[in-house]
Amino acid sequence: MFSRTIVRSVSTVKPHVPLIKFRGSKLPSSGGHSVESQSSSKASASQRPIIEDYQLPQRYRRARLDEAEINAINSGGAY
């Protein structure tokens, strides 16, 4: 009897249909565009120079850690 209930419930499972849709995230169709061509066109459209840490102005750099902060981190916060 228990196995009949499982079989009946499994047979009534409906396919998943997403309830939300995001703008600009269209799935590639079988003909036409591919994911590779879409990603390469997006990459070329938004090419920005990469700035390394040492190139940042002083006001945007990370603050130096003092010895007390290093000890607190190394001890797991249990000072």
All heavy atoms as a GROMACS GRO file, in nm:
protein
  612
    1MET      N    1   0.082  -0.119   0.000
    1MET     CA    2   0.000   0.000   0.000
    1MET      C    3   0.087   0.126   0.000
    1MET      O    4   0.057   0.221  -0.069
    1MET     CB    5  -0.091  -0.001   0.122
    1MET     CG    6  -0.179   0.120   0.126
    1MET     SD    7  -0.328   0.076   0.212
    1MET     CE    8  -0.401   0.232   0.228
    2PHE      N    9   0.195   0.122   0.078
    2PHE     CA   10   0.285   0.237   0.085
    2PHE      C   11   0.352   0.261  -0.050
    2PHE      O   12   0.368   0.375  -0.093
    2PHE     CB   13   0.390   0.213   0.194
    2PHE     CG   14   0.484   0.327   0.211
    2PHE    CD1   15   0.441   0.447   0.265
    2PHE    CD2   16   0.616   0.316   0.172
    2PHE    CE1   17   0.528   0.552   0.280
    2PHE    CE2   18   0.704   0.421   0.186
    2PHE     CZ   19   0.660   0.540   0.242
    3SER      N   20   0.389   0.154  -0.122
    3SER     CA   21   0.453   0.168  -0.252
    3SER      C   22   0.356   0.224  -0.356
    3SER      O   23   0.396   0.296  -0.445
    3SER     CB   24   0.511   0.034  -0.298
    3SER     OG   25   0.407  -0.060  -0.314
    4ARG      N   26   0.228   0.191  -0.345
    4ARG     CA   27   0.129   0.248  -0.438
    4ARG      C   28   0.119   0.399  -0.420
    4ARG      O   29   0.107   0.474  -0.516
    4ARG     CB   30  -0.009   0.186  -0.414
    4ARG     CG   31  -0.020   0.044  -0.457
    4ARG     CD   32  -0.160  -0.003  -0.436
    4ARG     NE   33  -0.162  -0.149  -0.426
    4ARG     CZ   34  -0.262  -0.218  -0.383
    4ARG    NH1   35  -0.372  -0.158  -0.342
    4ARG    NH2   36  -0.256  -0.350  -0.380
    5THR      N   37   0.126   0.445  -0.296
    5THR     CA   38   0.119   0.589  -0.269
    5THR      C   39   0.239   0.660  -0.329
    5THR      O   40   0.225   0.768  -0.388
    5THR     CB   41   0.114   0.614  -0.118
    5THR    OG1   42   0.009   0.537  -0.061
    5THR    CG2   43   0.090   0.760  -0.088
    6ILE      N   44   0.357   0.601  -0.317
    6ILE     CA   45   0.478   0.661  -0.373
    6ILE      C   46   0.468   0.666  -0.525
    6ILE      O   47   0.497   0.768  -0.587
    6ILE     CB   48   0.602   0.582  -0.328
    6ILE    CG1   49   0.624   0.601  -0.179
    6ILE    CG2   50   0.725   0.628  -0.406
    6ILE    CD1   51   0.736   0.517  -0.124
    7VAL      N   52   0.426   0.558  -0.587
    7VAL     CA   53   0.415   0.554  -0.733
    7VAL      C   54   0.313   0.656  -0.781
    7VAL      O   55   0.335   0.728  -0.878
    7VAL     CB   56   0.378   0.411  -0.781
    7VAL    CG1   57   0.346   0.410  -0.929
    7VAL    CG2   58   0.489   0.314  -0.749
    8ARG      N   59   0.202   0.669  -0.712
    8ARG     CA   60   0.099   0.764  -0.750
    8ARG      C   61   0.148   0.908  -0.736
    8ARG      O   62   0.125   0.992  -0.822
    8ARG     CB   63  -0.026   0.743  -0.663
    8ARG     CG   64  -0.145   0.822  -0.714
    8ARG     CD   65  -0.270   0.799  -0.632
    8ARG     NE   66  -0.290   0.657  -0.604
    8ARG     CZ   67  -0.344   0.610  -0.491
    8ARG    NH1   68  -0.384   0.693  -0.398
    8ARG    NH2   69  -0.358   0.482  -0.472
    9SER      N   70   0.221   0.939  -0.629
    9SER     CA   71   0.270   1.075  -0.608
    9SER      C   72   0.381   1.109  -0.707
    9SER      O   73   0.391   1.223  -0.752
    9SER     CB   74   0.319   1.094  -0.465
    9SER     OG   75   0.430   1.011  -0.441
   10VAL      N   76   0.465   1.014  -0.744
   10VAL     CA   77   0.572   1.038  -0.840
   10VAL      C   78   0.514   1.061  -0.979
   10VAL      O   79   0.562   1.144  -1.055
   10VAL     CB   80   0.673   0.922  -0.840
   10VAL    CG1   81   0.772   0.935  -0.955
   10VAL    CG2   82   0.746   0.915  -0.708
   11SER      N   83   0.411   0.991  -1.012
   11SER     CA   84   0.352   1.007  -1.145
   11SER      C   85   0.279   1.139  -1.162
   11SER      O   86   0.257   1.184  -1.273
   11SER     CB   87   0.256   0.891  -1.175
   11SER     OG   88   0.146   0.896  -1.087
   12THR      N   89   0.246   1.207  -1.053
   12THR     CA   90   0.175   1.335  -1.064
   12THR      C   91   0.268   1.455  -1.051
   12THR      O   92   0.221   1.567  -1.045
   12THR     CB   93   0.066   1.345  -0.955
   12THR    OG1   94   0.127   1.334  -0.827
   12THR    CG2   95  -0.039   1.238  -0.973
   13VAL      N   96   0.400   1.434  -1.046
   13VAL     CA   97   0.495   1.545  -1.036
   13VAL      C   98   0.496   1.621  -1.168
   13VAL      O   99   0.512   1.562  -1.274
   13VAL     CB  100   0.635   1.492  -1.000
   13VAL    CG1  101   0.738   1.604  -1.007
   13VAL    CG2  102   0.634   1.426  -0.865
   14LYS      N  103   0.481   1.752  -1.159
   14LYS     CA  104   0.480   1.836  -1.279
   14LYS      C  105   0.620   1.890  -1.305
   14LYS      O  106   0.699   1.906  -1.213
   14LYS     CB  107   0.384   1.952  -1.259
   14LYS     CG  108   0.240   1.907  -1.242
   14LYS     CD  109   0.150   2.025  -1.222
   14LYS     CE  110   0.007   1.978  -1.197
   14LYS     NZ  111  -0.083   2.090  -1.170
   15PRO      N  112   0.653   1.920  -1.430
   15PRO     CA  113   0.784   1.977  -1.459
   15PRO      C  114   0.798   2.116  -1.398
   15PRO      O  115   0.700   2.189  -1.383
   15PRO     CB  116   0.789   1.983  -1.612
   15PRO     CG  117   0.648   1.976  -1.656
   15PRO     CD  118   0.573   1.901  -1.550
   16HIS      N  119   0.921   2.152  -1.364
   16HIS     CA  120   0.949   2.281  -1.300
   16HIS      C  121   0.932   2.395  -1.400
   16HIS      O  122   0.984   2.391  -1.510
   16HIS     CB  123   1.091   2.281  -1.246
   16HIS     CG  124   1.133   2.414  -1.194
   16HIS    ND1  125   1.082   2.468  -1.078
   16HIS    CD2  126   1.219   2.505  -1.243
   16HIS    CE1  127   1.136   2.587  -1.058
   16HIS    NE2  128   1.219   2.611  -1.157
   17VAL      N  129   0.859   2.496  -1.358
   17VAL     CA  130   0.843   2.617  -1.438
   17VAL      C  131   0.890   2.734  -1.352
   17VAL      O  132   0.837   2.756  -1.243
   17VAL     CB  133   0.695   2.638  -1.478
   17VAL    CG1  134   0.679   2.767  -1.557
   17VAL    CG2  135   0.644   2.520  -1.557
   18PRO      N  136   0.993   2.808  -1.395
   18PRO     CA  137   1.043   2.920  -1.314
   18PRO      C  138   0.935   3.025  -1.294
   18PRO      O  139   0.861   3.058  -1.386
   18PRO     CB  140   1.159   2.976  -1.394
   18PRO     CG  141   1.182   2.883  -1.506
   18PRO     CD  142   1.067   2.792  -1.518
   19LEU      N  143   0.926   3.078  -1.172
   19LEU     CA  144   0.826   3.179  -1.141
   19LEU      C  145   0.876   3.320  -1.165
   19LEU      O  146   0.797   3.412  -1.177
   19LEU     CB  147   0.781   3.163  -0.996
   19LEU     CG  148   0.714   3.030  -0.963
   19LEU    CD1  149   0.682   3.023  -0.815
   19LEU    CD2  150   0.588   3.011  -1.044
   20ILE      N  151   1.007   3.340  -1.167
   20ILE     CA  152   1.061   3.473  -1.189
   20ILE      C  153   1.142   3.473  -1.318
   20ILE      O  154   1.201   3.374  -1.358
   20ILE     CB  155   1.148   3.519  -1.071
   20ILE    CG1  156   1.261   3.421  -1.045
   20ILE    CG2  157   1.065   3.539  -0.947
   20ILE    CD1  158   1.358   3.465  -0.938
   21LYS      N  159   1.145   3.588  -1.382
   21LYS     CA  160   1.222   3.605  -1.505
   21LYS      C  161   1.311   3.726  -1.488
   21LYS      O  162   1.268   3.830  -1.439
   21LYS     CB  163   1.129   3.624  -1.624
   21LYS     CG  164   1.044   3.503  -1.652
   21LYS     CD  165   0.956   3.522  -1.772
   21LYS     CE  166   0.871   3.397  -1.790
   21LYS     NZ  167   0.784   3.408  -1.906
   22PHE      N  168   1.437   3.714  -1.529
   22PHE     CA  169   1.532   3.821  -1.517
   22PHE      C  170   1.547   3.893  -1.650
   22PHE      O  171   1.544   3.831  -1.756
   22PHE     CB  172   1.668   3.766  -1.473
   22PHE     CG  173   1.664   3.703  -1.338
   22PHE    CD1  174   1.649   3.566  -1.324
   22PHE    CD2  175   1.671   3.781  -1.224
   22PHE    CE1  176   1.645   3.508  -1.199
   22PHE    CE2  177   1.667   3.723  -1.099
   22PHE     CZ  178   1.654   3.587  -1.087
   23ARG      N  179   1.562   4.023  -1.643
   23ARG     CA  180   1.582   4.100  -1.764
   23ARG      C  181   1.720   4.072  -1.821
   23ARG      O  182   1.817   4.062  -1.749
   23ARG     CB  183   1.573   4.250  -1.735
   23ARG     CG  184   1.432   4.295  -1.709
   23ARG     CD  185   1.428   4.442  -1.690
   23ARG     NE  186   1.455   4.465  -1.547
   23ARG     CZ  187   1.506   4.574  -1.497
   23ARG    NH1  188   1.536   4.674  -1.573
   23ARG    NH2  189   1.528   4.586  -1.369
   24GLY      N  190   1.729   4.059  -1.950
   24GLY     CA  191   1.857   4.044  -2.017
   24GLY      C  192   1.920   3.908  -2.005
   24GLY      O  193   2.034   3.890  -2.046
   25SER      N  194   1.854   3.811  -1.949
   25SER     CA  195   1.914   3.678  -1.937
   25SER      C  196   1.836   3.578  -2.022
   25SER      O  197   1.776   3.486  -1.972
   25SER     CB  198   1.917   3.633  -1.792
   25SER     OG  199   1.785   3.622  -1.743
   26LYS      N  200   1.838   3.601  -2.150
   26LYS     CA  201   1.766   3.512  -2.241
   26LYS      C  202   1.850   3.389  -2.268
   26LYS      O  203   1.971   3.396  -2.286
   26LYS     CB  204   1.736   3.583  -2.371
   26LYS     CG  205   1.642   3.700  -2.352
   26LYS     CD  206   1.610   3.764  -2.483
   26LYS     CE  207   1.514   3.879  -2.459
   26LYS     NZ  208   1.478   3.946  -2.580
   27LEU      N  209   1.787   3.275  -2.269
   27LEU     CA  210   1.857   3.151  -2.299
   27LEU      C  211   1.883   3.144  -2.448
   27LEU      O  212   1.801   3.187  -2.529
   27LEU     CB  213   1.773   3.031  -2.255
   27LEU     CG  214   1.747   3.020  -2.106
   27LEU    CD1  215   1.651   2.904  -2.079
   27LEU    CD2  216   1.877   2.997  -2.033
   28PRO      N  217   1.998   3.091  -2.488
   28PRO     CA  218   2.026   3.082  -2.631
   28PRO      C  219   1.932   2.983  -2.698
   28PRO      O  220   1.905   2.876  -2.646
   28PRO     CB  221   2.171   3.033  -2.636
   28PRO     CG  222   2.197   2.973  -2.504
   28PRO     CD  223   2.105   3.042  -2.406
   29SER      N  224   1.880   3.022  -2.812
   29SER     CA  225   1.791   2.934  -2.887
   29SER      C  226   1.874   2.836  -2.968
   29SER      O  227   1.995   2.849  -2.981
   29SER     CB  228   1.700   3.016  -2.978
   29SER     OG  229   1.781   3.091  -3.067
   30SER      N  230   1.811   2.738  -3.026
   30SER     CA  231   1.884   2.636  -3.100
   30SER      C  232   1.948   2.693  -3.226
   30SER      O  233   2.051   2.647  -3.270
   30SER     CB  234   1.790   2.521  -3.136
   30SER     OG  235   1.683   2.570  -3.216
   31GLY      N  236   1.890   2.794  -3.286
   31GLY     CA  237   1.948   2.852  -3.406
   31GLY      C  238   1.990   2.994  -3.379
   31GLY      O  239   1.927   3.068  -3.306
   32GLY      N  240   2.102   3.036  -3.437
   32GLY     CA  241   2.141   3.176  -3.422
   32GLY      C  242   2.257   3.194  -3.327
   32GLY      O  243   2.368   3.157  -3.357
   33HIS      N  244   2.230   3.249  -3.210
   33HIS     CA  245   2.336   3.290  -3.118
   33HIS      C  246   2.377   3.175  -3.027
   33HIS      O  247   2.299   3.089  -2.994
   33HIS     CB  248   2.290   3.406  -3.032
   33HIS     CG  249   2.242   3.524  -3.111
   33HIS    ND1  250   2.300   3.562  -3.228
   33HIS    CD2  251   2.141   3.610  -3.089
   33HIS    CE1  252   2.238   3.669  -3.274
   33HIS    NE2  253   2.140   3.699  -3.191
   34SER      N  254   2.500   3.180  -2.986
   34SER     CA  255   2.550   3.084  -2.889
   34SER      C  256   2.598   3.160  -2.766
   34SER      O  257   2.614   3.281  -2.769
   34SER     CB  258   2.664   3.000  -2.947
   34SER     OG  259   2.776   3.082  -2.966
   35VAL      N  260   2.624   3.089  -2.661
   35VAL     CA  261   2.669   3.151  -2.537
   35VAL      C  262   2.806   3.214  -2.556
   35VAL      O  263   2.833   3.322  -2.506
   35VAL     CB  264   2.674   3.045  -2.424
   35VAL    CG1  265   2.732   3.104  -2.298
   35VAL    CG2  266   2.535   2.990  -2.398
   36GLU      N  267   2.892   3.151  -2.634
   36GLU     CA  268   3.026   3.203  -2.657
   36GLU      C  269   3.022   3.337  -2.729
   36GLU      O  270   3.094   3.428  -2.694
   36GLU     CB  271   3.109   3.104  -2.736
   36GLU     CG  272   3.137   2.976  -2.660
   36GLU     CD  273   3.198   2.870  -2.748
   36GLU    OE1  274   3.216   2.896  -2.869
   36GLU    OE2  275   3.226   2.761  -2.697
   37SER      N  276   2.937   3.348  -2.831
   37SER     CA  277   2.932   3.474  -2.906
   37SER      C  278   2.871   3.584  -2.821
   37SER      O  279   2.910   3.700  -2.832
   37SER     CB  280   2.854   3.456  -3.035
   37SER     OG  281   2.717   3.429  -3.008
   38GLN      N  282   2.776   3.552  -2.734
   38GLN     CA  283   2.718   3.654  -2.647
   38GLN      C  284   2.818   3.701  -2.544
   38GLN      O  285   2.829   3.820  -2.517
   38GLN     CB  286   2.594   3.598  -2.576
   38GLN     CG  287   2.476   3.578  -2.666
   38GLN     CD  288   2.359   3.513  -2.592
   38GLN    OE1  289   2.370   3.475  -2.478
   38GLN    NE2  290   2.247   3.503  -2.660
   39SER      N  291   2.895   3.610  -2.484
   39SER     CA  292   2.990   3.649  -2.381
   39SER      C  293   3.104   3.729  -2.441
   39SER      O  294   3.153   3.823  -2.379
   39SER     CB  295   3.043   3.526  -2.308
   39SER     OG  296   3.114   3.444  -2.397
   40SER      N  297   3.148   3.695  -2.563
   40SER     CA  298   3.257   3.770  -2.624
   40SER      C  299   3.213   3.909  -2.664
   40SER      O  300   3.289   4.004  -2.654
   40SER     CB  301   3.312   3.695  -2.744
   40SER     OG  302   3.214   3.686  -2.845
   41SER      N  303   3.087   3.926  -2.706
   41SER     CA  304   3.040   4.059  -2.742
   41SER      C  305   3.023   4.145  -2.617
   41SER      O  306   3.049   4.265  -2.619
   41SER     CB  307   2.908   4.051  -2.819
   41SER     OG  308   2.805   3.999  -2.737
   42LYS      N  309   2.982   4.084  -2.506
   42LYS     CA  310   2.970   4.160  -2.381
   42LYS      C  311   3.108   4.200  -2.330
   42LYS      O  312   3.126   4.310  -2.280
   42LYS     CB  313   2.898   4.076  -2.275
   42LYS     CG  314   2.751   4.062  -2.298
   42LYS     CD  315   2.687   3.981  -2.188
   42LYS     CE  316   2.540   3.960  -2.214
   42LYS     NZ  317   2.477   3.879  -2.110
   43ALA      N  318   3.205   4.111  -2.343
   43ALA     CA  319   3.339   4.140  -2.294
   43ALA      C  320   3.402   4.254  -2.374
   43ALA      O  321   3.468   4.341  -2.318
   43ALA     CB  322   3.426   4.016  -2.301
   44SER      N  323   3.383   4.254  -2.505
   44SER     CA  324   3.443   4.360  -2.585
   44SER      C  325   3.372   4.493  -2.566
   44SER      O  326   3.433   4.598  -2.580
   44SER     CB  327   3.441   4.320  -2.733
   44SER     OG  328   3.307   4.308  -2.778
   45ALA      N  329   3.245   4.490  -2.530
   45ALA     CA  330   3.170   4.615  -2.509
   45ALA      C  331   3.207   4.680  -2.376
   45ALA      O  332   3.198   4.802  -2.363
   45ALA     CB  333   3.020   4.587  -2.514
   46SER      N  334   3.249   4.602  -2.277
   46SER     CA  335   3.277   4.659  -2.145
   46SER      C  336   3.424   4.641  -2.107
   46SER      O  337   3.455   4.605  -1.995
   46SER     CB  338   3.187   4.595  -2.041
   46SER     OG  339   3.217   4.458  -2.030
   47GLN      N  340   3.514   4.666  -2.200
   47GLN     CA  341   3.657   4.655  -2.170
   47GLN      C  342   3.700   4.774  -2.086
   47GLN      O  343   3.690   4.888  -2.128
   47GLN     CB  344   3.739   4.652  -2.300
   47GLN     CG  345   3.734   4.522  -2.373
   47GLN     CD  346   3.815   4.415  -2.302
   47GLN    OE1  347   3.904   4.444  -2.226
   47GLN    NE2  348   3.781   4.290  -2.327
   48ARG      N  349   3.747   4.745  -1.966
   48ARG     CA  350   3.799   4.848  -1.876
   48ARG      C  351   3.940   4.808  -1.837
   48ARG      O  352   3.969   4.690  -1.825
   48ARG     CB  353   3.712   4.860  -1.751
   48ARG     CG  354   3.574   4.910  -1.780
   48ARG     CD  355   3.496   4.925  -1.654
   48ARG     NE  356   3.362   4.970  -1.682
   48ARG     CZ  357   3.266   4.973  -1.594
   48ARG    NH1  358   3.285   4.935  -1.472
   48ARG    NH2  359   3.146   5.017  -1.628
   49PRO      N  360   4.025   4.907  -1.813
   49PRO     CA  361   4.161   4.869  -1.772
   49PRO      C  362   4.160   4.807  -1.633
   49PRO      O  363   4.082   4.845  -1.547
   49PRO     CB  364   4.235   5.003  -1.772
   49PRO     CG  365   4.129   5.106  -1.757
   49PRO     CD  366   4.008   5.050  -1.824
   50ILE      N  367   4.245   4.710  -1.613
   50ILE     CA  368   4.257   4.643  -1.484
   50ILE      C  369   4.358   4.720  -1.400
   50ILE      O  370   4.470   4.745  -1.444
   50ILE     CB  371   4.302   4.497  -1.502
   50ILE    CG1  372   4.195   4.422  -1.582
   50ILE    CG2  373   4.327   4.432  -1.368
   50ILE    CD1  374   4.236   4.283  -1.620
   51ILE      N  375   4.316   4.757  -1.279
   51ILE     CA  376   4.403   4.833  -1.190
   51ILE      C  377   4.452   4.740  -1.080
   51ILE      O  378   4.373   4.678  -1.010
   51ILE     CB  379   4.328   4.953  -1.129
   51ILE    CG1  380   4.282   5.046  -1.240
   51ILE    CG2  381   4.416   5.027  -1.029
   51ILE    CD1  382   4.195   5.160  -1.192
   52GLU      N  383   4.582   4.730  -1.065
   52GLU     CA  384   4.641   4.646  -0.962
   52GLU      C  385   4.643   4.721  -0.829
   52GLU      O  386   4.625   4.843  -0.824
   52GLU     CB  387   4.784   4.607  -1.002
   52GLU     CG  388   4.791   4.525  -1.129
   52GLU     CD  389   4.728   4.388  -1.115
   52GLU    OE1  390   4.723   4.334  -1.003
   52GLU    OE2  391   4.684   4.334  -1.218
   53ASP      N  392   4.667   4.647  -0.721
   53ASP     CA  393   4.668   4.706  -0.587
   53ASP      C  394   4.770   4.818  -0.573
   53ASP      O  395   4.742   4.921  -0.512
   53ASP     CB  396   4.697   4.599  -0.481
   53ASP     CG  397   4.584   4.501  -0.466
   53ASP    OD1  398   4.471   4.533  -0.508
   53ASP    OD2  399   4.607   4.392  -0.412
   54TYR      N  400   4.887   4.798  -0.628
   54TYR     CA  401   4.992   4.898  -0.612
   54TYR      C  402   4.965   5.024  -0.694
   54TYR      O  403   5.029   5.127  -0.672
   54TYR     CB  404   5.129   4.839  -0.648
   54TYR     CG  405   5.143   4.799  -0.793
   54TYR    CD1  406   5.185   4.890  -0.889
   54TYR    CD2  407   5.115   4.669  -0.833
   54TYR    CE1  408   5.197   4.853  -1.021
   54TYR    CE2  409   5.127   4.632  -0.965
   54TYR     CZ  410   5.169   4.723  -1.058
   54TYR     OH  411   5.182   4.686  -1.189
   55GLN      N  412   4.868   5.020  -0.786
   55GLN     CA  413   4.837   5.137  -0.868
   55GLN      C  414   4.729   5.225  -0.806
   55GLN      O  415   4.702   5.333  -0.856
   55GLN     CB  416   4.791   5.092  -1.006
   55GLN     CG  417   4.897   5.020  -1.086
   55GLN     CD  418   4.842   4.962  -1.215
   55GLN    OE1  419   4.726   4.921  -1.221
   55GLN    NE2  420   4.925   4.958  -1.317
   56LEU      N  421   4.667   5.179  -0.698
   56LEU     CA  422   4.559   5.255  -0.636
   56LEU      C  423   4.613   5.378  -0.564
   56LEU      O  424   4.723   5.375  -0.507
   56LEU     CB  425   4.486   5.169  -0.533
   56LEU     CG  426   4.398   5.058  -0.587
   56LEU    CD1  427   4.347   4.971  -0.472
   56LEU    CD2  428   4.280   5.115  -0.663
   57PRO      N  429   4.535   5.486  -0.562
   57PRO     CA  430   4.575   5.601  -0.481
   57PRO      C  431   4.576   5.563  -0.332
   57PRO      O  432   4.509   5.469  -0.291
   57PRO     CB  433   4.466   5.705  -0.509
   57PRO     CG  434   4.402   5.662  -0.635
   57PRO     CD  435   4.417   5.513  -0.642
   58GLN      N  436   4.649   5.637  -0.252
   58GLN     CA  437   4.666   5.604  -0.111
   58GLN      C  438   4.532   5.596  -0.037
   58GLN      O  439   4.513   5.511   0.049
   58GLN     CB  440   4.756   5.709  -0.044
   58GLN     CG  441   4.794   5.675   0.099
   58GLN     CD  442   4.877   5.548   0.110
   58GLN    OE1  443   4.958   5.518   0.024
   58GLN    NE2  444   4.855   5.473   0.215
   59ARG      N  445   4.437   5.679  -0.071
   59ARG     CA  446   4.309   5.680   0.002
   59ARG      C  447   4.225   5.555  -0.023
   59ARG      O  448   4.134   5.524   0.052
   59ARG     CB  449   4.229   5.805  -0.033
   59ARG     CG  450   4.188   5.811  -0.177
   59ARG     CD  451   4.111   5.934  -0.208
   59ARG     NE  452   4.082   5.942  -0.350
   59ARG     CZ  453   4.032   6.045  -0.408
   59ARG    NH1  454   4.002   6.153  -0.340
   59ARG    NH2  455   4.009   6.043  -0.538
   60TYR      N  456   4.252   5.480  -0.131
   60TYR     CA  457   4.176   5.358  -0.160
   60TYR      C  458   4.249   5.231  -0.120
   60TYR      O  459   4.196   5.122  -0.133
   60TYR     CB  460   4.144   5.350  -0.309
   60TYR     CG  461   4.054   5.462  -0.357
   60TYR    CD1  462   4.093   5.547  -0.458
   60TYR    CD2  463   3.929   5.481  -0.299
   60TYR    CE1  464   4.011   5.649  -0.502
   60TYR    CE2  465   3.847   5.583  -0.342
   60TYR     CZ  466   3.889   5.666  -0.442
   60TYR     OH  467   3.807   5.768  -0.484
   61ARG      N  468   4.370   5.243  -0.070
   61ARG     CA  469   4.447   5.125  -0.031
   61ARG      C  470   4.399   5.074   0.104
   61ARG      O  471   4.342   5.148   0.184
   61ARG     CB  472   4.595   5.159  -0.022
   61ARG     CG  473   4.654   5.188  -0.158
   61ARG     CD  474   4.801   5.213  -0.149
   61ARG     NE  475   4.851   5.253  -0.280
   61ARG     CZ  476   4.974   5.292  -0.304
   61ARG    NH1  477   5.061   5.296  -0.205
   61ARG    NH2  478   5.011   5.326  -0.424
   62ARG      N  479   4.426   4.947   0.130
   62ARG     CA  480   4.392   4.888   0.260
   62ARG      C  481   4.481   4.947   0.369
   62ARG      O  482   4.598   4.973   0.347
   62ARG     CB  483   4.412   4.738   0.257
   62ARG     CG  484   4.313   4.667   0.172
   62ARG     CD  485   4.337   4.519   0.182
   62ARG     NE  486   4.242   4.449   0.099
   62ARG     CZ  487   4.184   4.336   0.132
   62ARG    NH1  488   4.213   4.279   0.246
   62ARG    NH2  489   4.100   4.279   0.052
   63ALA      N  490   4.422   4.960   0.486
   63ALA     CA  491   4.500   5.008   0.600
   63ALA      C  492   4.593   4.896   0.648
   63ALA      O  493   4.561   4.777   0.638
   63ALA     CB  494   4.407   5.050   0.713
   64ARG      N  495   4.709   4.934   0.698
   64ARG     CA  496   4.804   4.837   0.750
   64ARG      C  497   4.751   4.775   0.879
   64ARG      O  498   4.685   4.842   0.958
   64ARG     CB  499   4.938   4.905   0.781
   64ARG     CG  500   5.013   4.945   0.658
   64ARG     CD  501   5.095   4.828   0.619
   64ARG     NE  502   5.199   4.866   0.525
   64ARG     CZ  503   5.243   4.782   0.435
   64ARG    NH1  504   5.192   4.663   0.427
   64ARG    NH2  505   5.337   4.817   0.354
   65LEU      N  506   4.779   4.647   0.899
   65LEU     CA  507   4.739   4.579   1.021
   65LEU      C  508   4.849   4.598   1.125
   65LEU      O  509   4.967   4.579   1.095
   65LEU     CB  510   4.719   4.430   0.996
   65LEU     CG  511   4.606   4.391   0.900
   65LEU    CD1  512   4.606   4.240   0.880
   65LEU    CD2  513   4.472   4.435   0.954
   66ASP      N  514   4.808   4.635   1.246
   66ASP     CA  515   4.908   4.644   1.352
   66ASP      C  516   4.923   4.509   1.421
   66ASP      O  517   4.849   4.414   1.393
   66ASP     CB  518   4.875   4.755   1.452
   66ASP     CG  519   4.745   4.730   1.526
   66ASP    OD1  520   4.669   4.642   1.486
   66ASP    OD2  521   4.722   4.801   1.627
   67GLU      N  522   5.018   4.498   1.510
   67GLU     CA  523   5.051   4.370   1.573
   67GLU      C  524   4.934   4.313   1.654
   67GLU      O  525   4.911   4.193   1.655
   67GLU     CB  526   5.174   4.388   1.663
   67GLU     CG  527   5.242   4.259   1.700
   67GLU     CD  528   5.301   4.187   1.580
   67GLU    OE1  529   5.348   4.251   1.485
   67GLU    OE2  530   5.299   4.061   1.582
   68ALA      N  531   4.855   4.400   1.719
   68ALA     CA  532   4.741   4.353   1.799
   68ALA      C  533   4.634   4.290   1.710
   68ALA      O  534   4.574   4.187   1.745
   68ALA     CB  535   4.681   4.468   1.879
   69GLU      N  536   4.609   4.350   1.593
   69GLU     CA  537   4.510   4.294   1.501
   69GLU      C  538   4.558   4.160   1.444
   69GLU      O  539   4.480   4.066   1.429
   69GLU     CB  540   4.484   4.392   1.386
   69GLU     CG  541   4.405   4.514   1.427
   69GLU     CD  542   4.390   4.612   1.312
   69GLU    OE1  543   4.492   4.644   1.247
   69GLU    OE2  544   4.277   4.655   1.288
   70ILE      N  545   4.685   4.150   1.415
   70ILE     CA  546   4.741   4.025   1.363
   70ILE      C  547   4.727   3.915   1.466
   70ILE      O  548   4.686   3.801   1.435
   70ILE     CB  549   4.886   4.044   1.321
   70ILE    CG1  550   4.895   4.138   1.200
   70ILE    CG2  551   4.954   3.911   1.289
   70ILE    CD1  552   5.035   4.182   1.163
   71ASN      N  553   4.757   3.946   1.592
   71ASN     CA  554   4.743   3.846   1.700
   71ASN      C  555   4.598   3.804   1.718
   71ASN      O  556   4.569   3.687   1.744
   71ASN     CB  557   4.801   3.900   1.829
   71ASN     CG  558   4.951   3.909   1.825
   71ASN    OD1  559   5.016   3.838   1.748
   71ASN    ND2  560   5.007   3.998   1.905
   72ALA      N  561   4.504   3.899   1.708
   72ALA     CA  562   4.362   3.866   1.723
   72ALA      C  563   4.316   3.774   1.611
   72ALA      O  564   4.241   3.679   1.633
   72ALA     CB  565   4.279   3.994   1.725
   73ILE      N  566   4.362   3.799   1.490
   73ILE     CA  567   4.325   3.716   1.375
   73ILE      C  568   4.384   3.575   1.391
   73ILE      O  569   4.317   3.475   1.372
   73ILE     CB  570   4.371   3.780   1.244
   73ILE    CG1  571   4.292   3.908   1.218
   73ILE    CG2  572   4.359   3.685   1.127
   73ILE    CD1  573   4.348   3.994   1.108
   74ASN      N  574   4.510   3.569   1.428
   74ASN     CA  575   4.578   3.440   1.442
   74ASN      C  576   4.523   3.356   1.556
   74ASN      O  577   4.527   3.234   1.551
   74ASN     CB  578   4.728   3.459   1.458
   74ASN     CG  579   4.795   3.503   1.330
   74ASN    OD1  580   4.742   3.479   1.221
   74ASN    ND2  581   4.907   3.568   1.342
   75SER      N  582   4.470   3.422   1.659
   75SER     CA  583   4.414   3.346   1.772
   75SER      C  584   4.269   3.308   1.749
   75SER      O  585   4.208   3.246   1.835
   75SER     CB  586   4.428   3.427   1.901
   75SER     OG  587   4.344   3.540   1.896
   76GLY      N  588   4.213   3.346   1.637
   76GLY     CA  589   4.074   3.311   1.607
   76GLY      C  590   3.974   3.403   1.675
   76GLY      O  591   3.858   3.371   1.687
   77GLY      N  592   4.020   3.518   1.722
   77GLY     CA  593   3.931   3.614   1.786
   77GLY      C  594   3.921   3.594   1.937
   77GLY      O  595   3.868   3.678   2.007
   78ALA      N  596   3.971   3.482   1.987
   78ALA     CA  597   3.967   3.458   2.131
   78ALA      C  598   4.094   3.515   2.192
   78ALA      O  599   4.195   3.448   2.206
   78ALA     CB  600   3.956   3.308   2.159
   79TYR      N  601   4.090   3.638   2.225
   79TYR     CA  602   4.208   3.707   2.275
   79TYR      C  603   4.224   3.686   2.422
   79TYR      O  604   4.149   3.697   2.506
   79TYR     CB  605   4.197   3.856   2.244
   79TYR     CG  606   4.331   3.920   2.215
   79TYR    CD1  607   4.353   3.990   2.099
   79TYR    CD2  608   4.434   3.911   2.307
   79TYR    CE1  609   4.473   4.051   2.074
   79TYR    CE2  610   4.555   3.972   2.282
   79TYR     CZ  611   4.572   4.041   2.166
   79TYR     OH  612   4.692   4.101   2.142
   0.00000   0.00000   0.00000
